[in-house]
Amino acid sequence: MLDHLARHIRRQVRALASDFSGVWNSQHTAGRERKRMVRLLVEDVTVRQEQTTVTIYVRFKAGAAKTLEIVRPKPYCERTRVAISM
């Protein structure tokens, strides 16, 4: 009986893991559960800010790593500046 239950639970866990994005995006997944999911997967995150870019280093618990580079948007005052002509 317990062996059957353990196999059933393992199948359910594998099904959830294979549809990670579905679980993450589900309206039934609470924010605290998403945080738990991240804590189970991510070892650490390092953020480096440069003048025009932000570089994010993510190290996963399984040993993999991912580097993301994002271009920083201009400050609001520069994006909305209007040239005055006289």
C-alpha positions as a Python dict, from the first residue, in 0.01 Angstrom:
ca = {
    (1, 'M'): (0, 0, 0),
    (2, 'L'): (271, 250, 97),
    (3, 'D'): (482, 154, -203),
    (4, 'H'): (186, 220, -433),
    (5, 'L'): (127, 557, -264),
    (6, 'A'): (494, 651, -296),
    (7, 'R'): (487, 567, -670),
    (8, 'H'): (170, 772, -714),
    (9, 'I'): (326, 1073, -537),
    (10, 'R'): (645, 1040, -746),
    (11, 'R'): (435, 1043, -1065),
    (12, 'Q'): (252, 1355, -949),
    (13, 'V'): (579, 1534, -863),
    (14, 'R'): (727, 1443, -1204),
    (15, 'A'): (414, 1569, -1378),
    (16, 'L'): (439, 1902, -1192),
    (17, 'A'): (810, 1932, -1269),
    (18, 'S'): (756, 1867, -1640),
    (19, 'D'): (498, 2150, -1651),
    (20, 'F'): (687, 2406, -1443),
    (21, 'S'): (564, 2706, -1644),
    (22, 'G'): (205, 2585, -1612),
    (23, 'V'): (238, 2556, -1235),
    (24, 'W'): (417, 2893, -1211),
    (25, 'N'): (158, 3078, -1423),
    (26, 'S'): (-146, 2912, -1267),
    (27, 'Q'): (-386, 3149, -1098),
    (28, 'H'): (-406, 2895, -816),
    (29, 'T'): (-33, 2922, -733),
    (30, 'A'): (11, 3173, -451),
    (31, 'G'): (304, 3415, -436),
    (32, 'R'): (453, 3237, -135),
    (33, 'E'): (453, 2910, -332),
    (34, 'R'): (638, 3078, -620),
    (35, 'K'): (897, 3201, -370),
    (36, 'R'): (940, 2847, -240),
    (37, 'M'): (985, 2720, -595),
    (38, 'V'): (1258, 2978, -658),
    (39, 'R'): (1434, 2889, -331),
    (40, 'L'): (1439, 2523, -432),
    (41, 'L'): (1601, 2602, -768),
    (42, 'V'): (1827, 2907, -722),
    (43, 'E'): (2150, 2905, -517),
    (44, 'D'): (2231, 3276, -549),
    (45, 'V'): (2193, 3585, -766),
    (46, 'T'): (2450, 3859, -820),
    (47, 'V'): (2354, 4192, -979),
    (48, 'R'): (2612, 4433, -1125),
    (49, 'Q'): (2496, 4776, -1233),
    (50, 'E'): (2689, 4969, -1492),
    (51, 'Q'): (2599, 5306, -1637),
    (52, 'T'): (2406, 5168, -1935),
    (53, 'T'): (2352, 4799, -1847),
    (54, 'V'): (2260, 4568, -1562),
    (55, 'T'): (2424, 4224, -1555),
    (56, 'I'): (2253, 3949, -1357),
    (57, 'Y'): (2435, 3625, -1270),
    (58, 'V'): (2208, 3340, -1155),
    (59, 'R'): (2359, 3023, -1007),
    (60, 'F'): (2124, 2726, -976),
    (61, 'K'): (2142, 2457, -709),
    (62, 'A'): (2200, 2191, -975),
    (63, 'G'): (2526, 2367, -1070),
    (64, 'A'): (2413, 2543, -1387),
    (65, 'A'): (2459, 2918, -1427),
    (66, 'K'): (2290, 3183, -1639),
    (67, 'T'): (2403, 3537, -1721),
    (68, 'L'): (2151, 3799, -1826),
    (69, 'E'): (2237, 4146, -1951),
    (70, 'I'): (1972, 4415, -1962),
    (71, 'V'): (2005, 4761, -2113),
    (72, 'R'): (1904, 5022, -1859),
    (73, 'P'): (1630, 5254, -1978),
    (74, 'K'): (1701, 5625, -1985),
    (75, 'P'): (1578, 5818, -1681),
    (76, 'Y'): (1221, 5945, -1706),
    (77, 'C'): (1332, 6307, -1737),
    (78, 'E'): (1544, 6221, -2042),
    (79, 'R'): (1273, 6011, -2206),
    (80, 'T'): (1014, 6285, -2176),
    (81, 'R'): (1237, 6581, -2258),
    (82, 'V'): (1088, 6807, -2525),
    (83, 'A'): (1305, 7028, -2743),
    (84, 'I'): (1209, 7392, -2719),
    (85, 'S'): (1237, 7588, -3043),
    (86, 'M'): (1244, 7964, -3050),
}
